[in-house]
Amino acid sequence: MKAPDRVLVLRVEGTLSGPWVHELRVACEQARAEGGPVTLDLLGVTFLDREGASLLRALDREQDVELTNPSTFVREVLRRDVP
């Protein structure tokens, strides 16, 4: 019997903007390369800019990374359409 895949949880805290967007992208790529599902715990995110929101949307929709525990602020930013 095959053991269930382990879920790798990455806890994201603070501000998701500028160079931190790239760092999160790289961390997610590395985590996904190890195999198994990846979850981003967004509970500690206090701010994200347009680039950070775009990355989270892409990870959620295109790369099947689960986003959990977004604050009301993060949830609203992610809900907006980006031109």
Secondary structure by P-SEA (a helix, b strand, c coil): ccccbbbbbbbbccccccaaaaaaaaaaaaaaaaccbbbbbccccccccaaaaaaaaaaacccccccccccaaaaaaaacccc
